[in-house]
Amino acid sequence: MQEKSMENNKVTVIGQIVSEFTFSHEVYGEGFYMTELSVNRLSDQADIIPLMVSERLMDVHQSYLGQTIAVNGQFRSYNRNEGNRNRLLLSVFVREVEFMEGFDDYTKSNQIFLDGYICKQPVYRKTPLGREIADLLVAVNRPYGKSDYIPCIAWGRNARFAAGFDVGGRVRVWGRVQSREYTKKLNEVDCEKRVAYEISVGKLEYDN
């Protein structure tokens, strides 16, 4: 069951570590820590992707800043209560890590596959320049009755295709993990810069 569930959520990212480890939480005596990985795109931009790492996988008290690593794992979600609302937090749960001397094939530096279910009606829209976009929320099952809720964004013909998906339909997604800065309005006077994480869809398959 666990092996099968790992097949429905697979991520590989390769990049440079750009932050020190910070403590996240502990489960049955095993500590988990967060760090960030800068993953280059084919353009001049980079995605800053959060990693969740077990203290049994890496020495979390050591600094790895600037080192290049290859990570295999799963993209997971966690609901954190913030006052009167929940905030969806996303990160790559690291299962394997390999240190590398260097890497420049950015076509293979950021890959994800998800096999899950549409859990919210897709939102189809067009940008002011006429580009088609569809926002999806995909639920991917995990062992012990848990699920990860992962936002995905499709473009062009994939967006038109996704606009017709029904809630509960099964979807398979191939793409990459991306980060995006946005401004959150907290009240009438205060705003806060935040980072959203989502899957940029390259390919879609759907079963009604």
Backbone torsions as a table, in degrees:
resi	resn	phi	psi	omega
1	MET	NA	-46.9	-178.7
2	GLN	-66.0	-41.6	178.7
3	GLU	-62.8	-40.7	-179.9
4	LYS	-63.9	-41.2	-179.0
5	SER	-66.8	-30.1	178.3
6	MET	-69.4	-25.3	-179.7
7	GLU	-72.1	-20.5	-175.9
8	ASN	-91.2	3.4	-178.2
9	ASN	-154.3	95.5	-174.4
10	LYS	-129.5	127.0	-179.5
11	VAL	-127.3	138.4	168.1
12	THR	-128.8	122.9	175.4
13	VAL	-131.3	142.5	179.0
14	ILE	-129.8	126.5	-179.2
15	GLY	-173.7	-167.5	-178.5
16	GLN	-103.1	137.1	175.1
17	ILE	-71.4	128.2	-175.0
18	VAL	-123.0	8.2	175.4
19	SER	-147.9	158.0	176.4
20	GLU	-77.7	164.9	177.9
21	PHE	-72.5	139.5	171.0
22	THR	-126.9	143.5	-176.9
23	PHE	-66.7	135.7	177.3
24	SER	-107.5	-62.4	-177.5
25	HIS	-166.2	174.5	-179.4
26	GLU	-128.9	138.8	176.8
27	VAL	-130.7	118.3	179.4
28	TYR	49.1	45.5	175.8
29	GLY	81.6	-0.6	179.7
30	GLU	-102.9	120.3	-178.2
31	GLY	-85.4	141.0	176.5
32	PHE	-119.8	138.5	-173.6
33	TYR	-128.6	153.7	180.0
34	MET	-107.2	142.3	169.4
35	THR	-145.6	173.1	-178.2
36	GLU	-123.1	143.4	-178.5
37	LEU	-119.7	128.4	174.7
38	SER	-91.6	116.2	-176.1
39	VAL	-114.5	118.5	-176.7
40	ASN	-71.3	142.4	170.7
41	ARG	-92.0	175.9	174.8
42	LEU	-67.5	-28.4	173.6
43	SER	-79.3	-171.0	-179.3
44	ASP	-79.7	-3.3	-177.4
45	GLN	-84.5	167.7	175.1
46	ALA	-136.5	149.5	173.0
47	ASP	-98.5	134.8	176.7
48	ILE	-101.1	108.2	-169.7
49	ILE	-111.1	126.3	178.8
50	PRO	-75.1	136.7	176.7
51	LEU	-115.4	138.9	171.3
52	MET	-108.3	121.0	-170.2
53	VAL	-126.1	134.6	175.0
54	SER	-75.0	144.4	175.9
55	GLU	-65.8	-13.8	178.1
56	ARG	-86.6	-9.3	-178.9
57	LEU	-97.5	-36.5	179.3
58	MET	-138.9	156.6	173.7
59	ASP	-77.8	97.2	-171.9
60	VAL	-74.2	-5.4	178.5
61	HIS	-94.3	0.0	179.2
62	GLN	-100.9	152.9	176.8
63	SER	-91.9	131.3	177.9
64	TYR	-119.0	17.9	-175.0
65	LEU	-53.8	130.9	177.4
66	GLY	85.5	-8.6	-179.5
67	GLN	-81.3	145.1	-179.9
68	THR	-93.9	129.1	179.0
69	ILE	-132.6	153.2	170.8
70	ALA	-108.9	131.1	-174.8
71	VAL	-124.2	133.6	168.4
72	ASN	-114.1	138.6	179.8
73	GLY	-176.9	-150.0	-179.4
74	GLN	-131.8	149.6	176.3
75	PHE	-92.2	118.1	-172.1
76	ARG	-122.6	155.9	178.5
77	SER	-118.9	155.0	179.7
78	TYR	-148.0	131.0	178.2
79	ASN	-89.8	119.5	176.8
80	ARG	-109.1	130.1	179.9
81	ASN	-77.9	123.2	177.0
82	GLU	-123.4	92.7	-179.0
83	GLY	68.2	-114.7	-176.0
84	ASN	-101.3	14.5	179.1
85	ARG	-145.3	161.6	176.1
86	ASN	-98.9	142.7	177.1
87	ARG	-117.5	130.3	-178.7
88	LEU	-82.4	117.7	178.1
89	LEU	-106.1	135.9	-176.0
90	LEU	-123.7	144.3	176.5
91	SER	-161.2	163.1	173.7
92	VAL	-87.1	117.8	176.0
93	PHE	-83.2	112.3	-170.3
94	VAL	-81.7	127.8	175.2
95	ARG	-107.6	-32.4	179.1
96	GLU	-140.2	142.8	177.6
97	VAL	-138.3	140.9	179.5
98	GLU	-136.0	129.6	177.3
99	PHE	-82.6	139.4	-175.9
100	MET	-126.5	152.2	177.7
101	GLU	-72.5	-38.8	-178.9
102	GLY	-174.4	170.0	-176.7
103	PHE	-162.9	135.0	179.4
104	ASP	-139.0	7.5	177.4
105	ASP	-93.3	84.8	-171.3
106	TYR	-73.0	-10.0	174.9
107	THR	-68.4	-19.9	-178.0
108	LYS	-114.9	12.0	-173.3
109	SER	-89.5	-8.8	-174.2
110	ASN	-154.0	98.6	-176.8
111	GLN	-136.0	138.0	178.0
112	ILE	-141.2	145.6	172.6
113	PHE	-130.2	130.8	177.0
114	LEU	-127.2	140.3	174.6
115	ASP	-128.5	103.5	-173.8
116	GLY	-150.7	-152.6	-172.3
117	TYR	-134.3	141.8	176.3
118	ILE	-68.9	121.9	-176.5
119	CYS	-115.2	5.1	178.0
120	LYS	-152.7	142.8	-178.5
121	GLN	-58.2	126.6	179.6
122	PRO	-58.7	146.2	178.9
123	VAL	-110.2	115.1	-178.7
124	TYR	-103.7	135.7	179.0
125	ARG	-154.2	172.8	175.1
126	LYS	-123.7	142.7	175.2
127	THR	-73.8	166.1	176.6
128	PRO	-56.4	-24.2	178.8
129	LEU	-90.8	3.1	175.1
130	GLY	91.8	7.3	179.4
131	ARG	-77.7	134.7	-176.9
132	GLU	-87.4	135.8	-177.9
133	ILE	-137.1	141.9	171.2
134	ALA	-131.8	130.5	176.9
135	ASP	-98.3	129.6	179.7
136	LEU	-122.6	148.6	169.0
137	LEU	-119.9	116.8	-173.2
138	VAL	-109.7	126.9	175.3
139	ALA	-94.8	123.9	-180.0
140	VAL	-116.4	123.1	-174.5
141	ASN	-70.7	145.6	175.3
142	ARG	-125.1	166.0	177.2
143	PRO	-61.2	162.8	174.3
144	TYR	63.1	33.7	173.6
145	GLY	75.3	11.0	-179.9
146	LYS	-93.7	160.2	175.6
147	SER	-140.9	152.1	171.4
148	ASP	-105.4	138.3	-178.4
149	TYR	-110.8	112.3	-166.5
150	ILE	-121.7	118.2	177.3
151	PRO	-73.4	137.4	179.1
152	CYS	-129.7	149.1	178.4
153	ILE	-128.3	126.4	-178.6
154	ALA	-113.3	153.0	-175.3
155	TRP	-126.3	156.7	170.4
156	GLY	56.5	-130.0	-177.2
157	ARG	-65.5	-31.0	174.9
158	ASN	-64.5	-35.2	178.1
159	ALA	-67.1	-42.3	178.2
160	ARG	-62.7	-42.3	178.3
161	PHE	-62.1	-47.5	-175.7
162	ALA	-68.5	-25.8	-178.2
163	ALA	-60.2	-24.5	-179.2
164	GLY	-93.1	3.2	-179.3
165	PHE	-69.4	143.5	177.5
166	ASP	-101.0	150.4	174.4
167	VAL	-59.9	130.8	-178.4
168	GLY	97.3	-14.2	178.2
169	GLY	-70.1	147.6	-179.4
170	ARG	-86.1	135.9	-178.5
171	VAL	-135.1	141.9	173.4
172	ARG	-116.6	131.7	-172.7
173	VAL	-124.6	131.7	169.3
174	TRP	-118.1	135.3	-179.3
175	GLY	-178.4	-147.4	179.0
176	ARG	-140.3	156.1	176.9
177	VAL	-83.6	130.5	177.7
178	GLN	-130.2	153.5	175.2
179	SER	-110.3	149.6	-177.4
180	ARG	-147.4	126.4	177.5
181	GLU	-82.2	142.0	174.3
182	TYR	-147.6	165.8	179.9
183	THR	-107.1	123.4	179.7
184	LYS	-99.9	124.1	177.5
185	LYS	-82.3	117.0	-176.9
186	LEU	-86.2	-38.1	176.4
187	ASN	-159.3	-162.1	-175.5
188	GLU	-65.3	-26.0	-175.6
189	VAL	-116.6	-24.2	-172.4
190	ASP	-105.0	137.0	173.5
191	CYS	-127.7	157.9	-179.4
192	GLU	-139.3	133.7	176.0
193	LYS	-79.3	130.2	179.1
194	ARG	-131.2	169.1	177.5
195	VAL	-120.6	128.8	175.2
196	ALA	-102.7	147.0	177.1
197	TYR	-120.5	137.8	-178.0
198	GLU	-155.5	169.2	176.7
199	ILE	-98.3	121.3	172.5
200	SER	-84.0	114.4	-170.0
201	VAL	-79.4	129.9	173.5
202	GLY	-102.3	-33.0	-176.6
203	LYS	-149.8	144.2	-178.2
204	LEU	-133.3	142.0	167.3
205	GLU	-131.4	143.1	-172.5
206	TYR	-136.9	136.5	171.6
207	ASP	-120.6	122.3	-179.6
208	ASN	-75.3	NA	NA
